[in-house]
Amino acid sequence: MREIARTAGTPTFVYSRATLEGHLDRLREAFAPIDPLICYSVKSCGNLSVLRTLAARGAGMDVVSIGELQRALEAGVPASRCVYAGVGKRDDEIAAAIDGGIGLLNVESEAEFENIARIAAEREKVVRCALRINPDVDPKTHRYTSTGKKETKFGVDLERARRFFQLYGRDRFAKLEGLHLHIGSPIYTVEPYVEALTKTCALIEELAKDGIEIRSIDLGGGFGADYETAQSPSARDYAAAILPLMLPLKARGVEFFLEPGRSIAANAGVLLLRVLYTKDSGEKHFAICDAGMNALLRPSHYGSFHFIWPVRPQAGFVPTQRSSNMAMEGLRAQDIVGPLCESGDFLAVDRAMPPLARGDLLAVFTAGAYGMSMASRYNSSPLPAEVLVSGNRVELIRRRETVDDLVEHERNVTVLL
């Protein structure tokens, strides 16, 4: 890591090809009895080299914008192996997905379906659609990432879902044939999945009474990742809860999709930072680093925990696990903060850390998901670099932005009116 930081600079995201591949392989093995198309969630970490790594392993892609679809195509994944979700698809995005032959278009509302049906009819092209249902399940996660309760903006409730199919289930071009559910992320127990899928199976039987056959089920994602050691169930644990409910549907010819993101990418990446200064203020101790919420938004936005440790700690400070409660003599509470002009610019607050000094290199763990994808240029801070490690090979897969990059799109002014 020190050599990577020396050559690539900081802040830099570093990803492991072997870890990305291993996480995908374990999911595929765990869910093999229903043979799902595993569509990696591009929004979690969309670097082209990451997408190409997973595509080469047979992954499809889960996209939520035309930009993410373009990334999937650039990575060599055909639109037919992509599912397209998202609550606010523009007309041009819908048209591009239909024209490109999208594998499955997930529908969020009656108004959206009517728009999709109109656009498909204008093109005289058939598109497979799945209705996103809201099973009113509490996944016990942060309210910003809980998407399965009635009060969220996503999907339609189960009471409306049956009427939805009765009204739209026989459209000529927008073929409404599937169900999509995604109840939130990260989910650290299997029970919310069991509850949601039990309700989904009941809906499928109700639809069958109406003569409507469900041909595909997009199970969504949301599987947790180990931000702390052994925090999340394994892929096999999730599968053990889900498969008994899905195998009877598989026997009836139902096709399955999965949309994992965090469970593949999170622990495949770390963020390297450099301590610029240390500072004491009253009873508080600060380590001021060369990036903060502009590189990793999750701690300030969600209150999320990321394990942070010096790459080369002093003797006696070698952790045996990632934990929010480190019990080690000589640690002291410190705030790990960034350089931005915001009091909310932090990566950790009152975190027990070894002694830190100017120039120390820090590793922020489990940063592969929703790190770079949520990074910003706030305070006109250039975006970090990204690096992919493949055995002994280290590749720069996104160069660090320069200050010249920041103003490139603003240099030429165009008169519109």
C-alpha positions in Angstrom: 0.0 0.0 0.0 2.8 2.4 0.8 4.3 1.9 -2.7 0.9 2.4 -4.3 0.5 5.7 -2.3 4.0 6.7 -3.3 3.3 6.2 -7.0 -0.4 7.1 -7.3 -0.6 9.7 -4.5 -3.5 10.2 -2.1 -6.4 10.0 -1.8 -6.7 6.9 -3.9 -9.1 4.0 -4.0 -7.5 0.6 -4.3 -9.5 -2.4 -5.5 -8.6 -6.1 -5.5 -9.5 -8.1 -8.6 -9.3 -11.4 -6.7 -11.8 -10.2 -4.0 -14.3 -8.9 -6.6 -14.2 -12.2 -8.4 -14.3 -14.2 -5.2 -17.4 -12.4 -3.9 -19.2 -12.9 -7.2 -18.3 -16.6 -7.4 -19.6 -17.2 -3.9 -22.9 -15.6 -4.7 -23.2 -17.7 -7.9 -22.4 -20.9 -6.0 -24.8 -20.1 -3.2 -27.8 -19.4 -5.5 -26.9 -22.0 -8.1 -30.2 -24.0 -7.5 -32.2 -21.1 -9.1 -29.5 -20.1 -11.6 -30.1 -16.4 -11.4 -28.6 -13.8 -13.7 -26.4 -11.9 -11.3 -26.6 -8.3 -12.3 -23.9 -6.3 -10.5 -25.2 -3.0 -9.2 -23.2 -0.4 -11.2 -24.1 2.4 -8.7 -22.0 0.8 -6.0 -18.7 1.1 -7.9 -18.9 1.8 -11.6 -15.3 2.0 -12.8 -15.0 0.4 -16.2 -12.2 -1.9 -15.1 -14.3 -3.2 -12.2 -17.2 -3.8 -14.5 -15.0 -5.5 -17.1 -13.6 -7.8 -14.3 -17.1 -8.9 -13.3 -18.4 -9.1 -16.9 -15.5 -11.5 -17.7 -16.8 -13.6 -14.9 -20.3 -13.8 -16.4 -22.0 -11.0 -14.6 -24.8 -8.9 -16.0 -25.4 -5.3 -14.8 -28.1 -3.5 -12.8 -28.3 0.1 -13.9 -30.4 3.1 -12.8 -29.5 5.7 -15.4 -28.5 6.0 -19.0 -25.0 6.8 -17.8 -24.8 3.5 -16.0 -26.1 1.7 -19.0 -23.4 3.3 -21.1 -20.8 2.1 -18.6 -22.2 -1.4 -18.9 -22.0 -1.3 -22.7 -18.5 0.1 -22.6 -17.5 -2.8 -20.3 -18.8 -5.3 -22.9 -22.1 -6.2 -21.3 -24.9 -6.2 -23.8 -28.1 -4.4 -22.8 -29.9 -7.8 -23.0 -27.9 -8.8 -19.8 -28.9 -5.6 -18.0 -31.8 -4.8 -15.7 -32.9 -1.1 -15.6 -34.3 0.2 -12.4 -34.8 3.7 -11.0 -37.8 5.7 -9.9 -37.4 8.7 -12.3 -36.5 7.5 -15.8 -36.6 10.2 -18.4 -38.2 9.6 -21.8 -34.8 9.6 -23.5 -33.5 7.0 -21.1 -36.5 4.8 -21.6 -36.2 5.1 -25.4 -32.5 4.3 -25.3 -33.1 1.2 -23.1 -35.9 -0.1 -25.4 -33.9 0.6 -28.6 -30.8 -1.1 -27.0 -32.8 -4.3 -26.2 -32.7 -4.0 -22.4 -33.1 -7.3 -20.7 -35.6 -6.2 -18.1 -37.2 -2.7 -17.4 -38.3 -2.3 -13.8 -41.5 -0.2 -13.4 -42.1 2.0 -10.4 -45.6 3.5 -10.9 -48.7 3.5 -13.1 -47.7 6.8 -14.7 -44.3 5.4 -15.6 -45.7 2.2 -17.1 -48.1 4.3 -19.3 -45.1 6.3 -20.5 -43.1 3.1 -21.2 -46.0 1.6 -23.0 -46.4 4.8 -25.1 -42.7 4.9 -26.0 -42.5 1.2 -26.9 -45.6 1.5 -29.0 -44.2 4.4 -30.9 -41.2 2.3 -31.7 -43.2 -0.9 -32.3 -40.7 -2.7 -30.0 -41.5 -5.2 -27.3 -39.8 -4.6 -23.9 -40.0 -7.0 -20.9 -41.1 -5.2 -17.8 -41.2 -6.1 -14.1 -43.3 -4.2 -11.5 -41.4 -3.1 -8.4 -43.5 -4.1 -5.5 -43.2 -2.6 -2.0 -43.9 -5.4 0.5 -43.9 -3.0 3.5 -41.0 -4.8 5.3 -38.7 -3.0 7.7 -35.1 -4.1 6.8 -33.7 -2.4 10.0 -31.3 -0.3 8.1 -30.7 3.5 7.8 -33.8 5.3 6.8 -32.1 6.7 3.7 -31.4 3.2 2.4 -34.7 1.6 3.5 -36.8 1.1 0.4 -39.3 -1.6 1.3 -41.7 0.4 3.6 -44.9 1.9 2.3 -43.7 5.5 3.0 -40.8 5.2 0.6 -40.9 6.6 -3.0 -40.1 3.2 -4.5 -42.5 0.8 -6.1 -46.2 0.1 -5.5 -47.8 -1.5 -2.5 -49.1 -5.1 -2.6 -52.8 -3.9 -2.6 -52.2 -1.9 -5.7 -50.0 -4.5 -7.4 -52.8 -6.9 -8.2 -54.9 -4.1 -9.7 -51.8 -2.9 -11.6 -51.5 -6.2 -13.4 -55.3 -6.4 -14.1 -55.1 -2.9 -15.7 -51.7 -3.1 -17.6 -50.9 -6.8 -17.7 -51.9 -7.4 -21.3 -50.2 -4.5 -23.1 -49.0 -5.3 -26.6 -45.5 -3.8 -26.4 -44.7 -3.3 -22.7 -44.9 -6.9 -21.6 -45.6 -6.8 -17.8 -44.4 -10.2 -16.8 -42.2 -9.9 -13.8 -41.9 -8.7 -10.2 -39.1 -6.7 -8.8 -38.4 -6.2 -5.1 -35.5 -4.4 -3.3 -36.2 -3.7 0.3 -33.1 -1.8 1.3 -29.3 -2.0 2.0 -27.4 -3.1 3.9 -29.5 -5.8 5.4 -27.7 -7.9 8.1 -30.3 -10.5 8.8 -32.2 -12.9 6.6 -35.6 -12.4 8.2 -36.6 -9.3 6.1 -36.0 -11.3 2.9 -38.2 -14.2 4.2 -41.0 -11.8 5.1 -40.8 -10.0 1.8 -40.6 -13.1 -0.4 -43.4 -14.8 1.5 -45.7 -11.8 0.7 -44.4 -12.0 -2.9 -45.3 -15.6 -3.3 -48.8 -14.9 -2.0 -49.2 -12.1 -4.6 -48.0 -14.5 -7.3 -50.8 -17.0 -6.4 -53.4 -14.2 -6.4 -52.3 -13.1 -9.8 -52.5 -16.7 -11.0 -56.2 -16.7 -10.1 -56.6 -13.7 -12.4 -54.9 -15.7 -15.2 -51.7 -13.7 -15.0 -48.4 -15.7 -15.0 -45.3 -14.3 -13.5 -42.3 -15.3 -15.6 -39.5 -13.5 -13.9 -38.5 -12.3 -10.4 -35.8 -9.7 -9.7 -34.8 -10.4 -6.1 -32.9 -7.1 -5.8 -29.8 -6.9 -3.6 -29.1 -5.3 -0.3 -26.9 -8.1 1.1 -24.6 -6.7 3.8 -20.8 -6.5 3.8 -18.5 -6.8 6.8 -17.7 -3.2 7.8 -16.8 -4.9 11.0 -15.4 -8.4 11.1 -18.1 -11.1 10.7 -20.9 -8.5 10.8 -22.9 -9.8 7.8 -24.4 -13.2 7.0 -22.6 -15.1 4.2 -23.9 -15.6 0.7 -24.8 -19.2 1.7 -26.8 -17.8 4.7 -28.8 -15.5 2.5 -29.4 -18.3 0.0 -30.5 -20.8 2.7 -33.3 -18.4 3.6 -34.3 -17.4 0.1 -34.1 -20.7 -1.9 -36.8 -22.7 -0.1 -39.3 -20.0 -1.2 -38.0 -19.7 -4.8 -37.3 -23.3 -5.7 -41.1 -24.1 -6.3 -41.2 -21.1 -8.7 -38.1 -22.2 -10.4 -39.8 -25.6 -11.1 -42.6 -23.6 -12.8 -40.1 -22.0 -15.2 -39.7 -18.6 -13.4 -36.5 -16.8 -14.3 -34.5 -15.1 -11.5 -32.3 -12.0 -11.3 -30.1 -10.7 -8.4 -28.7 -7.2 -8.0 -25.7 -7.4 -5.6 -23.4 -4.4 -5.3 -22.1 -3.8 -1.8 -21.6 -7.5 -1.1 -19.3 -7.7 -4.1 -17.5 -4.4 -4.0 -17.3 -3.1 -0.5 -14.6 -5.3 1.0 -12.8 -5.3 -2.4 -11.6 -1.7 -1.9 -9.8 0.5 0.6 -9.2 4.3 0.5 -5.7 5.5 1.1 -5.4 8.9 2.8 -2.5 10.9 4.1 -2.5 12.8 7.5 -1.7 16.5 6.8 -1.8 17.7 10.4 -2.7 16.7 13.9 -4.4 19.2 16.2 -5.6 19.4 19.8 -8.6 21.6 20.6 -9.8 21.5 24.1 -10.4 17.9 24.9 -10.6 16.9 21.3 -7.9 15.5 19.1 -7.9 15.7 15.4 -6.1 14.1 12.5 -6.7 16.3 9.5 -6.3 14.3 6.2 -6.1 15.1 2.5 -9.7 14.0 1.9 -12.9 13.5 3.8 -16.5 13.5 2.8 -15.6 14.5 -0.7 -13.9 11.1 -1.1 -16.1 9.0 1.2 -19.5 10.4 2.0 -21.0 7.5 3.9 -19.8 8.4 7.5 -21.2 12.0 7.4 -24.3 11.1 5.3 -25.4 7.8 6.9 -23.5 7.8 10.1 -21.7 4.7 8.8 -18.7 3.0 10.4 -15.5 2.4 8.4 -12.6 0.8 10.1 -9.5 3.1 9.7 -5.9 2.2 10.6 -2.4 3.3 9.8 -0.8 1.4 7.0 2.4 1.3 9.0 1.3 1.5 12.7 3.8 1.8 15.5 4.9 -1.4 17.2 2.2 -2.9 19.4 -0.7 -1.6 17.3 -1.6 -4.4 15.0 -5.3 -5.2 15.0 -6.6 -8.7 14.7 -10.1 -7.7 13.4 -12.0 -4.7 12.2 -14.0 -3.4 15.2 -15.7 -0.2 16.4 -14.6 -1.0 19.9 -10.9 -1.5 19.7 -9.5 -2.6 23.1 -5.8 -1.9 22.9 -3.6 -0.1 25.4 -2.2 3.2 24.1 -5.1 4.2 21.8 -6.8 7.5 22.2 -10.0 9.0 20.9 -9.4 11.1 17.7 -11.6 12.6 15.0 -10.4 11.6 11.5 -11.5 14.6 9.4 -11.0 16.0 6.0 -9.8 19.4 4.7 -13.2 20.8 3.6 -14.8 23.9 5.0 -17.6 21.9 6.6 -18.0 20.8 10.3 -19.6 17.6 8.9 -16.5 16.7 7.0 -15.4 13.7 8.9 -14.6 10.0 8.4 -14.7 9.0 12.1 -15.6 10.8 15.4 -14.0 10.0 18.7 -12.4 6.9 17.2 -9.9 5.0 19.3 -6.7 5.2 17.2 -2.9 4.7 17.6 -0.8 7.9 17.9 -0.8 9.7 14.5 1.6 12.2 13.0 1.9 14.3 9.9 2.6 12.2 6.8 1.1 9.0 8.2 -0.7 6.9 5.6 -4.2 5.7 6.6 -6.3 2.9 5.1 -10.0 3.3 5.2 -11.5 -0.2 4.9 -14.6 -1.5 3.2 -14.6 1.5 0.9 -15.1 -0.2 -2.5 -18.9 0.4 -2.5 -20.4 3.8 -2.5 -17.0 5.4 -2.1 -15.9 6.7 -5.5 -19.4 6.5 -6.9 -20.6 9.1 -4.3 -17.4 11.2 -4.3 -17.7 14.9 -5.1 -15.7 17.9 -6.2 -17.0 20.0 -3.3 -14.6 22.9 -2.5 -13.3 22.3 -6.0 -11.5 19.2 -4.9 -10.3 17.0 -7.8 -11.7 13.5 -7.6 -9.4 10.7 -6.3 -7.4 8.2 -8.4 -8.5 4.5 -8.6 -6.1 1.5 -8.8 -6.8 -2.2 -9.4 -4.5 -4.8 -8.0 -4.3 -8.1 -9.8 -1.8 -10.4 -8.1 1.5 -8.5 -8.5 0.1 -6.2 -11.2 -1.0 -2.8 -10.2 -3.0 -0.7 -12.7 -4.1 2.9 -12.5 -7.7 2.6 -13.8 -8.7 6.2 -13.3 -6.1 9.0 -13.2 -6.4 11.6 -10.5 -8.2 14.7 -11.6 -6.3 17.9 -11.9 -7.5 21.5 -11.1 -7.5 22.0 -14.9 -10.1 19.2 -15.2 -12.4 21.1 -12.7 -12.9 24.1 -15.0 -12.7 22.4 -18.4 -16.5 22.3 -18.9 -16.9 26.0 -18.0 -14.3 27.6 -20.3 -16.5 27.9 -23.4 -19.7 29.8 -22.9 -22.6 29.2 -25.4 -25.4 31.6 -25.9 -28.7 29.7 -25.7 -31.2 32.5 -26.1 
